[in-house]
Amino acid sequence: MTYNHTTLNGKKIRLKKSDLQLPLLTWLREKQNLTGAKNGCGIGVCGACTVLLDGKPVRSCILKVERIIDKEVLTIEGLSGEEGKLHPLQQSFIDAGAIQCGFCTPGMVLTAHALLLQNPKPTREEIRKGLAGNLCRCTGYQQIIDAVELGSKHYRKNRGRK
């Protein structure tokens, strides 16, 4: 018998056949107890459910679990360090006042993480474009862009390491 696997936040996980047709968001929240990704719109538009799949932002509300076989999934919980120590990018969101209600924040942070791994010194316009698919109802985005700009210093020094 062969089993399907994925790597979730650095740990290899065996996937159950009965879970393969679930939306990834449902599987993460209900089967893995990882509740950072949120169900905002349920149709892949708002970005609240964003996780990284092989380093690229994806909408987990519309992606089936079968699509993560033999791939790496990173959730906001996996970005944190040991014992829940915040990643410098997460800290930059706090320092820049970019967290209001927090609903969009995990998706924003992961999208920004993917952007900064590719481009550790983006312009403000590149940050805006990079985050364009993530919606926030609380802020005018200024603090979020400030946070990504602040967090980019870490990526220039460490290339995204914790």
Backbone as CSV, one residue per row, in Angstrom:
resi,resn,N_x,N_y,N_z,CA_x,CA_y,CA_z,C_x,C_y,C_z
1,MET,0.848,-1.183,0.000,0.000,0.000,0.000,0.890,1.242,0.000
2,THR,0.600,2.182,-0.860,1.359,3.424,-0.892,0.565,4.518,-0.189
3,TYR,1.289,5.412,0.407,0.663,6.515,1.120,1.119,7.827,0.504
4,ASN,0.225,8.773,0.538,0.549,10.116,0.097,1.005,10.922,1.300
5,HIS,2.010,11.753,1.062,2.563,12.585,2.126,2.643,14.036,1.693
6,THR,2.774,14.881,2.683,3.095,16.284,2.468,4.034,16.681,3.587
7,THR,4.675,17.810,3.423,5.464,18.383,4.506,4.710,19.617,4.968
8,LEU,4.331,19.606,6.227,3.559,20.697,6.810,4.385,21.350,7.904
9,ASN,4.756,22.594,7.673,5.556,23.349,8.654,6.809,22.578,9.069
10,GLY,7.439,21.942,8.061,8.691,21.239,8.296,8.568,19.800,8.750
11,LYS,7.354,19.308,8.951,7.157,17.931,9.406,6.437,17.126,8.335
12,LYS,6.947,15.927,8.076,6.313,15.060,7.091,5.024,14.492,7.683
13,ILE,3.945,14.603,6.915,2.615,14.175,7.362,2.049,13.182,6.348
14,ARG,1.491,12.094,6.832,0.798,11.157,5.950,-0.618,11.666,5.736
15,LEU,-1.027,11.702,4.486,-2.368,12.171,4.141,-3.323,10.985,4.068
16,LYS,-4.482,11.160,4.663,-5.508,10.127,4.588,-6.265,10.259,3.268
17,LYS,-6.564,9.140,2.672,-7.298,9.143,1.409,-8.624,9.882,1.559
18,SER,-9.250,9.739,2.705,-10.551,10.373,2.945,-10.455,11.901,3.024
19,ASP,-9.246,12.440,3.174,-9.063,13.894,3.276,-8.696,14.558,1.950
20,LEU,-8.365,13.779,0.945,-7.803,14.338,-0.286,-8.725,15.305,-1.020
21,GLN,-10.027,15.173,-0.879,-10.955,16.075,-1.578,-11.414,17.254,-0.710
22,LEU,-10.918,17.317,0.514,-11.245,18.460,1.375,-10.526,19.700,0.887
23,PRO,-11.127,20.876,1.091,-10.349,22.095,0.873,-9.178,22.112,1.866
24,LEU,-8.030,22.580,1.409,-6.857,22.636,2.276,-7.149,23.417,3.548
25,LEU,-7.898,24.499,3.451,-8.231,25.302,4.627,-8.975,24.466,5.662
26,THR,-9.941,23.704,5.232,-10.699,22.837,6.150,-9.770,21.826,6.801
27,TRP,-8.926,21.206,5.999,-7.990,20.203,6.513,-7.042,20.825,7.544
28,LEU,-6.513,21.996,7.240,-5.605,22.663,8.177,-6.300,22.987,9.493
29,ARG,-7.480,23.584,9.401,-8.174,24.046,10.590,-8.790,22.902,11.396
30,GLU,-9.434,21.961,10.707,-10.195,20.924,11.413,-9.423,19.636,11.664
31,LYS,-8.497,19.307,10.805,-7.759,18.040,10.967,-6.374,18.249,11.585
32,GLN,-5.783,19.418,11.360,-4.437,19.688,11.875,-4.433,20.695,13.027
33,ASN,-5.591,21.251,13.343,-5.733,22.239,14.425,-4.823,23.457,14.241
34,LEU,-4.640,23.858,12.986,-3.878,25.060,12.650,-4.881,26.106,12.182
35,THR,-5.170,27.049,13.051,-6.274,27.978,12.781,-5.820,29.371,12.345
36,GLY,-4.555,29.528,12.006,-4.059,30.833,11.574,-4.692,31.295,10.277
37,ALA,-4.784,30.401,9.301,-5.436,30.740,8.029,-6.932,30.879,8.295
38,LYS,-7.516,31.928,7.745,-8.926,32.232,8.021,-9.785,32.047,6.776
39,ASN,-11.059,31.757,6.992,-12.016,31.675,5.896,-12.711,33.022,5.791
40,GLY,-12.226,33.828,4.854,-12.802,35.157,4.664,-13.927,35.143,3.653
41,CYS,-13.624,34.688,2.447,-14.625,34.740,1.375,-15.027,33.357,0.888
42,GLY,-14.160,32.377,1.030,-14.450,31.019,0.583,-14.361,30.811,-0.924
43,ILE,-13.943,31.847,-1.666,-13.847,31.722,-3.124,-12.476,32.155,-3.656
44,GLY,-11.488,32.287,-2.792,-10.135,32.573,-3.217,-9.845,34.005,-3.601
45,VAL,-10.638,34.945,-3.097,-10.474,36.343,-3.503,-9.783,37.200,-2.439
46,CYS,-10.066,36.988,-1.176,-9.633,37.947,-0.151,-8.223,37.719,0.386
47,GLY,-7.701,36.508,0.322,-6.355,36.234,0.799,-6.231,35.893,2.266
48,ALA,-7.315,35.891,3.017,-7.237,35.579,4.448,-6.795,34.135,4.700
49,CYS,-6.991,33.272,3.722,-6.654,31.854,3.866,-5.288,31.506,3.284
50,THR,-4.503,32.509,2.911,-3.229,32.271,2.227,-2.262,31.462,3.073
51,VAL,-1.698,30.441,2.439,-0.572,29.676,2.964,0.444,29.592,1.834
52,LEU,1.637,29.103,2.140,2.635,28.932,1.089,2.725,27.466,0.703
53,LEU,2.717,27.218,-0.583,2.869,25.879,-1.137,4.139,25.903,-1.975
54,ASP,5.138,25.155,-1.515,6.461,25.195,-2.147,6.940,26.640,-2.306
55,GLY,6.684,27.454,-1.283,7.172,28.820,-1.241,6.341,29.851,-1.968
56,LYS,5.238,29.428,-2.562,4.379,30.349,-3.312,3.036,30.512,-2.592
57,PRO,2.519,31.743,-2.520,1.218,31.958,-1.871,0.091,31.277,-2.661
58,VAL,-0.757,30.562,-1.933,-1.946,29.929,-2.516,-3.138,30.183,-1.604
59,ARG,-4.312,30.128,-2.183,-5.563,30.281,-1.432,-6.016,28.900,-0.969
60,SER,-5.915,28.659,0.304,-6.220,27.331,0.834,-7.712,27.019,0.844
61,CYS,-8.556,28.027,0.682,-10.004,27.766,0.689,-10.465,27.104,-0.602
62,ILE,-9.699,27.246,-1.691,-10.119,26.674,-2.976,-9.181,25.577,-3.473
63,LEU,-8.148,25.271,-2.719,-7.184,24.250,-3.107,-7.503,22.950,-2.370
64,LYS,-7.629,21.868,-3.105,-7.911,20.562,-2.491,-6.624,19.980,-1.887
65,VAL,-6.783,19.192,-0.851,-5.658,18.547,-0.175,-4.848,17.704,-1.163
66,GLU,-5.495,17.088,-2.138,-4.762,16.266,-3.104,-3.668,17.061,-3.828
67,ARG,-3.780,18.370,-3.876,-2.796,19.205,-4.567,-1.524,19.432,-3.739
68,ILE,-1.522,19.008,-2.469,-0.336,19.207,-1.635,0.504,17.940,-1.500
69,ILE,0.121,16.882,-2.195,0.884,15.634,-2.132,2.317,15.896,-2.592
70,ASP,3.263,15.455,-1.779,4.701,15.592,-2.061,5.148,17.050,-2.186
71,LYS,4.454,17.944,-1.533,4.814,19.365,-1.559,5.002,19.858,-0.126
72,GLU,5.540,21.071,-0.018,5.743,21.685,1.287,4.718,22.783,1.525
73,VAL,4.030,22.698,2.650,3.042,23.692,3.046,3.587,24.437,4.267
74,LEU,3.525,25.758,4.192,3.920,26.582,5.334,2.730,27.434,5.737
75,THR,2.337,27.318,6.996,1.275,28.153,7.551,1.925,29.193,8.464
76,ILE,1.134,30.126,8.919,1.662,31.157,9.817,2.249,30.530,11.080
77,GLU,1.677,29.424,11.527,2.202,28.742,12.710,3.616,28.221,12.471
78,GLY,3.908,27.826,11.239,5.224,27.305,10.899,6.270,28.389,10.697
79,LEU,5.831,29.621,10.520,6.776,30.721,10.355,7.399,31.108,11.696
80,SER,6.657,30.916,12.765,7.160,31.237,14.103,8.310,30.308,14.468
81,GLY,9.164,30.792,15.343,10.309,30.000,15.784,9.934,29.053,16.914
82,GLU,10.963,28.519,17.536,10.757,27.596,18.650,10.011,28.284,19.784
83,GLU,9.151,27.524,20.417,8.351,27.991,21.547,7.533,29.234,21.198
84,GLY,7.146,29.350,19.908,6.281,30.440,19.492,6.969,31.779,19.302
85,LYS,8.312,31.789,19.301,9.038,33.056,19.091,8.678,33.591,17.711
86,LEU,8.288,34.853,17.673,7.867,35.459,16.418,9.018,35.572,15.424
87,HIS,8.705,35.340,14.169,9.635,35.594,13.073,9.809,37.114,12.994
88,PRO,10.957,37.602,12.593,11.153,39.053,12.503,10.103,39.773,11.645
89,LEU,9.597,39.128,10.620,8.550,39.763,9.813,7.263,39.906,10.620
90,GLN,6.926,38.893,11.403,5.755,38.997,12.269,5.938,40.142,13.263
91,GLN,7.127,40.244,13.821,7.408,41.320,14.781,7.305,42.677,14.110
92,SER,7.724,42.753,12.843,7.654,44.043,12.147,6.209,44.489,11.961
93,PHE,5.278,43.544,11.798,3.861,43.906,11.697,3.387,44.528,13.010
94,ILE,3.856,44.002,14.123,3.502,44.573,15.423,4.146,45.950,15.578
95,ASP,5.429,46.017,15.290,6.175,47.267,15.477,5.638,48.407,14.612
96,ALA,5.143,48.081,13.420,4.636,49.113,12.508,3.152,49.409,12.729
97,GLY,2.530,48.744,13.697,1.104,48.959,13.950,0.236,48.455,12.811
98,ALA,0.679,47.375,12.154,-0.024,46.858,10.978,-1.083,45.817,11.318
99,ILE,-1.325,45.614,12.599,-2.317,44.622,13.006,-3.485,45.353,13.646
100,GLN,-4.626,45.244,13.026,-5.840,45.823,13.599,-6.630,44.661,14.206
101,CYS,-7.598,44.142,13.482,-8.366,43.010,14.016,-7.577,41.710,13.918
102,GLY,-6.608,41.646,12.985,-5.751,40.470,12.855,-6.257,39.403,11.910
103,PHE,-7.458,39.546,11.380,-8.048,38.516,10.534,-7.234,38.284,9.260
104,CYS,-6.784,39.343,8.624,-6.032,39.219,7.371,-4.546,38.999,7.604
105,THR,-4.081,39.228,8.812,-2.650,39.280,9.088,-1.886,38.010,8.698
106,PRO,-2.342,36.810,9.034,-1.562,35.634,8.635,-1.343,35.554,7.123
107,GLY,-2.369,35.826,6.350,-2.222,35.805,4.898,-1.306,36.898,4.395
108,MET,-1.415,38.080,4.979,-0.529,39.194,4.613,0.927,38.850,4.913
109,VAL,1.179,38.316,6.094,2.545,37.998,6.505,3.139,36.934,5.589
110,LEU,2.384,35.881,5.297,2.923,34.819,4.447,3.146,35.300,3.015
111,THR,2.253,36.125,2.504,2.443,36.680,1.172,3.683,37.570,1.151
112,ALA,3.844,38.379,2.187,5.029,39.240,2.294,6.297,38.405,2.431
113,HIS,6.229,37.321,3.186,7.382,36.421,3.358,7.830,35.883,1.999
114,ALA,6.876,35.408,1.206,7.207,34.884,-0.126,7.820,35.984,-0.993
115,LEU,7.252,37.174,-0.941,7.781,38.306,-1.701,9.216,38.609,-1.296
116,LEU,9.461,38.691,0.013,10.781,39.078,0.504,11.835,37.997,0.275
117,LEU,11.424,36.742,0.204,12.381,35.695,-0.140,12.846,35.849,-1.584
118,GLN,11.948,36.307,-2.439,12.286,36.527,-3.847,12.999,37.866,-4.069
119,ASN,12.594,38.861,-3.302,13.110,40.222,-3.481,13.294,40.857,-2.103
120,PRO,14.465,40.710,-1.505,14.655,41.207,-0.140,14.700,42.725,0.009
121,LYS,14.679,43.443,-1.115,14.682,44.901,-1.021,13.668,45.476,-2.015
122,PRO,12.379,45.193,-1.785,11.372,45.707,-2.722,11.107,47.195,-2.488
123,THR,10.684,47.844,-3.555,10.227,49.234,-3.423,8.839,49.201,-2.799
124,ARG,8.355,50.344,-2.379,7.003,50.409,-1.818,5.974,49.995,-2.870
125,GLU,6.213,50.348,-4.113,5.297,49.964,-5.189,5.318,48.448,-5.404
126,GLU,6.486,47.832,-5.321,6.588,46.372,-5.449,5.884,45.680,-4.281
127,ILE,5.967,46.262,-3.102,5.248,45.702,-1.948,3.747,45.794,-2.201
128,ARG,3.271,46.946,-2.656,1.842,47.116,-2.952,1.370,46.073,-3.961
129,LYS,2.132,45.905,-5.021,1.766,44.924,-6.053,1.807,43.504,-5.492
130,GLY,2.814,43.220,-4.683,2.952,41.886,-4.098,1.813,41.516,-3.168
131,LEU,1.262,42.514,-2.490,0.173,42.276,-1.534,-1.213,42.558,-2.122
132,ALA,-1.278,42.881,-3.387,-2.537,43.310,-4.007,-3.672,42.296,-3.862
133,GLY,-3.367,41.029,-3.780,-4.407,40.008,-3.658,-4.868,39.742,-2.237
134,ASN,-4.338,40.468,-1.278,-4.731,40.298,0.116,-5.498,41.534,0.565
135,LEU,-6.715,41.330,0.997,-7.579,42.438,1.392,-7.597,42.624,2.902
136,CYS,-7.652,43.887,3.308,-7.768,44.255,4.717,-8.889,45.274,4.832
137,ARG,-9.777,45.069,5.779,-10.881,46.002,5.973,-10.583,47.057,7.034
138,CYS,-9.513,46.886,7.778,-9.275,47.767,8.926,-8.356,48.944,8.649
139,THR,-7.336,48.746,7.822,-6.329,49.794,7.668,-6.364,50.376,6.266
140,GLY,-5.617,51.406,6.064,-5.433,51.974,4.740,-4.221,51.364,4.063
141,TYR,-3.731,50.269,4.560,-2.594,49.528,4.024,-1.251,50.194,4.292
142,GLN,-1.247,51.452,4.678,0.017,52.153,4.900,0.890,51.427,5.925
143,GLN,0.286,51.048,7.050,1.062,50.369,8.095,1.536,48.995,7.633
144,ILE,0.750,48.331,6.795,1.149,47.017,6.291,2.368,47.167,5.382
145,ILE,2.340,48.143,4.517,3.492,48.390,3.642,4.705,48.782,4.481
146,ASP,4.490,49.614,5.489,5.574,49.973,6.409,6.164,48.730,7.069
147,ALA,5.309,47.808,7.483,5.748,46.587,8.158,6.603,45.725,7.240
148,VAL,6.187,45.589,5.995,6.953,44.780,5.043,8.300,45.447,4.772
149,GLU,8.283,46.753,4.631,9.525,47.493,4.418,10.463,47.321,5.619
150,LEU,9.920,47.424,6.816,10.701,47.223,8.033,11.238,45.791,8.107
151,GLY,10.385,44.826,7.827,10.789,43.424,7.877,11.814,43.049,6.823
152,SER,11.848,43.795,5.733,12.780,43.466,4.648,14.236,43.548,5.093
153,LYS,14.509,44.334,6.116,15.884,44.449,6.624,16.413,43.082,7.071
154,HIS,15.550,42.304,7.688,15.934,40.963,8.127,16.295,40.079,6.938
155,TYR,15.538,40.171,5.870,15.763,39.331,4.698,17.051,39.703,3.986
156,ARG,17.370,40.968,3.988,18.624,41.401,3.362,19.821,40.864,4.143
157,LYS,19.677,40.780,5.469,20.759,40.279,6.297,20.814,38.747,6.329
158,ASN,19.643,38.133,6.390,19.568,36.692,6.663,18.896,35.851,5.590
159,ARG,18.424,36.486,4.545,17.697,35.791,3.480,16.513,34.982,4.032
160,GLY,15.769,35.578,5.018,14.515,35.018,5.490,14.604,34.026,6.635
161,ARG,15.821,33.673,7.051,15.923,32.710,8.153,15.313,33.276,9.418
162,LYS,14.943,32.368,10.288,14.342,32.763,11.570,15.366,33.360,12.489
